């Protein structure tokens, strides 16, 4: 396949196609797509900020591989550029940029940018952009859908190649079968409609998700939170203290406000829980972890930090008062502050010593962190000494917004930083759930939306296309297509009967839940009618044109660019065995039977055509009393198979002769009064046949008004002359030398050489052979005791049986001579012909051929009556030697007789 592909397309296109369609590359891109859908959520759920560089590397790898894939697809696929799937791939690849940490931080904005401090618009816009990014990330679901879609199509193609529609399964009642296997190649209409349906479903779902996240008011705009209100209280207390640093009352009030803020948003309450069943900070998903001074001057930050520090004695007194109050539910406050580890209490009461300047170096921070050191027993597995040690989505900054000038805020301000990792964790969990839900929704919606169109239109259309392509590739396969369609119909009926028979007690309830009721007889859909019409038209074409017209049908059905019919195509030269069969006394039968003559001919044709088909021949032309049959030599047929084909042609004619004379239907004409009056009391239906091998032109004969598919050649005329010569020699089957020469020696030995003649159309003499058969020794088969009702199902089973028998003929173990010897009809017809008769006739023929006609007369006169009946060839040779030669061979005699058209008596 690779070599063939490379021959037709440039190498770079061929190799691009191989890479894109390879299983390994598809598995890699699918795996990376799954990572792209879930990687960012997993990063936020399971890792901390130092691991971001690893995820950024994986994201960049995805970007590179997906970009490489897009380029390869543009090169390899003709219909990919600017298609829906290209837009899908490019969109999903671009959204990967949003997962890079640097890009994500730029979108969320710098928390130290104070241009939008009023109303905390920076934080709100950043939160909204985060939600939009998460929705845009779902665009990558399209890529996953594309991978699943293409894998499903590849699976269908593989299944179609492995499917064997010729299986013989007759016992449909015992099988649990499907109505129809959708293994046909996807049509262009189906591909386009599936793409459009998928595109609309995806756009609808993503638009709904995007609008749901964007077009609504943020809940944080409704009321300020405790963090926002508390920072204003702390800031007001500090401003008063900063104006009068020596005032003990102001300092104590400031310190209490800070401690109250930190305990109200106690980080460690997550591990401790809420004692006394009172609400505490553990019920929320964000807590304060860093407090300090933020300034654009390091000196100012240090000065303000010295004033803002909390004394250890105040911390100790605060902790004691909190413990005293919260030991009893009757004295506890409505909100439980919880406790802080002693080591953290020391940090709160120490000077501001943590310098957490921004990475840009323009903003200086000085303060302390509650989780700056590792405390595994208290849930601090990852220490966070500075705000930048958490990701941008994992922290929120709160600072004063009331009665504060923007210029003053830039100079310095107090700030609390909150740890939002619990909130981000659950947000990521829910995001993964949403991703999974949307994946399922997209696939389910696409299937549901496209289901009716596929079931009612696309699948029937694809079935029709498959049948048309089958007929186009092999017009004679139309009958098999009809059988396969009938088999599917029977399988459907069998499945329906089985479901009806196996209905359980809960079937009624299940039908109600599935919104299914008992359906009456449904009307046939137009697509079903059209599909069955195509099958019938194909079958009629195969019956009407036959093997000779197969090329005409194939030529016209391949020319789909125009609706014009071009029947007058150039003929094809073929090598074939030509058989001619004629009904004896047909003129008399026509006069007597009149309107029933069509039935008479069709009854004979049923036998002739059936046997010919069984032995791999083709019925070509029916002209009243004359049948023309062809055994065509196909391309690549070796001498062994050609010999077997010749054996089958001879065996077929012997079987036809026996079947005609044993048929109870045809035996009924023996008692017809009109035929007995014209032909005598011993009248019977009889056929004569001739065989010849040579070339012929296969094609259409006629004009644009009427054509007949047939074979034209001098060899066809020779075969007809050979058949007519059966009257001269008084035999039923004559075989030309050309056929005997290619037969197997065992079958050729069944033939008797009776003459050497020159026939019109042949420039060289040819020998004539007879297959000795005495049809008068056959008895009629008694009619069946029971009348067989030939239903469509029984006809189908018979055709399947005959097809199996036909295919067995080509098996290497099937010997035609064995079938010849083992057939009781042939054995009965050849019983009369003894070895003594054959030896005496051969001696008589040799003397006839060598010109010793006196000796030949004596021997042939003996064989004429030796069998108890008149031997036709012996009588024909005696008549030829007697008139006008009087048994004296002329001087010009070379053992060859002029037969002409074999019309002489």
Secondary structure as GFF3:
##gff-version 3
##sequence-region A 1 905
A	DSSP	alpha_helix	2	8	.	.	.	ID=ss1
A	DSSP	alpha_helix	11	21	.	.	.	ID=ss2
A	DSSP	alpha_helix	23	46	.	.	.	ID=ss3
A	DSSP	three_ten_helix	49	51	.	.	.	ID=ss4
A	DSSP	alpha_helix	52	76	.	.	.	ID=ss5
A	DSSP	alpha_helix	84	95	.	.	.	ID=ss6
A	DSSP	three_ten_helix	96	99	.	.	.	ID=ss7
A	DSSP	alpha_helix	101	108	.	.	.	ID=ss8
A	DSSP	three_ten_helix	118	120	.	.	.	ID=ss9
A	DSSP	alpha_helix	121	137	.	.	.	ID=ss10
A	DSSP	alpha_helix	140	162	.	.	.	ID=ss11
A	DSSP	three_ten_helix	172	174	.	.	.	ID=ss12
A	DSSP	alpha_helix	188	214	.	.	.	ID=ss13
A	DSSP	three_ten_helix	219	221	.	.	.	ID=ss14
A	DSSP	alpha_helix	226	243	.	.	.	ID=ss15
A	DSSP	alpha_helix	248	264	.	.	.	ID=ss16
A	DSSP	alpha_helix	269	272	.	.	.	ID=ss17
A	DSSP	three_ten_helix	275	277	.	.	.	ID=ss18
A	DSSP	beta_strand	279	280	.	.	.	ID=ss19
A	DSSP	three_ten_helix	281	283	.	.	.	ID=ss20
A	DSSP	beta_strand	287	295	.	.	.	ID=ss21
A	DSSP	alpha_helix	298	308	.	.	.	ID=ss22
A	DSSP	alpha_helix	312	326	.	.	.	ID=ss23
A	DSSP	beta_strand	335	336	.	.	.	ID=ss24
A	DSSP	alpha_helix	342	348	.	.	.	ID=ss25
A	DSSP	beta_strand	354	355	.	.	.	ID=ss26
A	DSSP	beta_strand	364	369	.	.	.	ID=ss27
A	DSSP	three_ten_helix	376	378	.	.	.	ID=ss28
A	DSSP	three_ten_helix	387	389	.	.	.	ID=ss29
A	DSSP	three_ten_helix	392	394	.	.	.	ID=ss30
A	DSSP	beta_strand	395	399	.	.	.	ID=ss31
A	DSSP	alpha_helix	406	411	.	.	.	ID=ss32
A	DSSP	beta_strand	412	419	.	.	.	ID=ss33
A	DSSP	alpha_helix	421	453	.	.	.	ID=ss34
A	DSSP	pi_helix	454	458	.	.	.	ID=ss35
A	DSSP	alpha_helix	459	473	.	.	.	ID=ss36
A	DSSP	three_ten_helix	475	477	.	.	.	ID=ss37
A	DSSP	alpha_helix	478	501	.	.	.	ID=ss38
A	DSSP	alpha_helix	507	513	.	.	.	ID=ss39
A	DSSP	alpha_helix	526	545	.	.	.	ID=ss40
A	DSSP	three_ten_helix	547	549	.	.	.	ID=ss41
A	DSSP	alpha_helix	550	558	.	.	.	ID=ss42
A	DSSP	beta_strand	572	583	.	.	.	ID=ss43
A	DSSP	alpha_helix	586	593	.	.	.	ID=ss44
A	DSSP	three_ten_helix	594	596	.	.	.	ID=ss45
A	DSSP	alpha_helix	597	614	.	.	.	ID=ss46
A	DSSP	beta_strand	618	623	.	.	.	ID=ss47
A	DSSP	beta_strand	626	632	.	.	.	ID=ss48
A	DSSP	alpha_helix	639	662	.	.	.	ID=ss49
A	DSSP	alpha_helix	664	667	.	.	.	ID=ss50
A	DSSP	three_ten_helix	668	671	.	.	.	ID=ss51
A	DSSP	alpha_helix	673	679	.	.	.	ID=ss52
A	DSSP	beta_strand	687	702	.	.	.	ID=ss53
A	DSSP	beta_strand	707	712	.	.	.	ID=ss54
A	DSSP	alpha_helix	714	729	.	.	.	ID=ss55
A	DSSP	beta_strand	733	736	.	.	.	ID=ss56
A	DSSP	alpha_helix	737	742	.	.	.	ID=ss57
A	DSSP	alpha_helix	745	748	.	.	.	ID=ss58
A	DSSP	beta_strand	751	759	.	.	.	ID=ss59
A	DSSP	beta_strand	766	771	.	.	.	ID=ss60
A	DSSP	three_ten_helix	775	777	.	.	.	ID=ss61
A	DSSP	alpha_helix	792	808	.	.	.	ID=ss62
A	DSSP	alpha_helix	816	822	.	.	.	ID=ss63
A	DSSP	alpha_helix	824	830	.	.	.	ID=ss64
A	DSSP	alpha_helix	835	850	.	.	.	ID=ss65
A	DSSP	alpha_helix	853	865	.	.	.	ID=ss66
A	DSSP	alpha_helix	872	882	.	.	.	ID=ss67
A	DSSP	beta_strand	897	900	.	.	.	ID=ss68
###
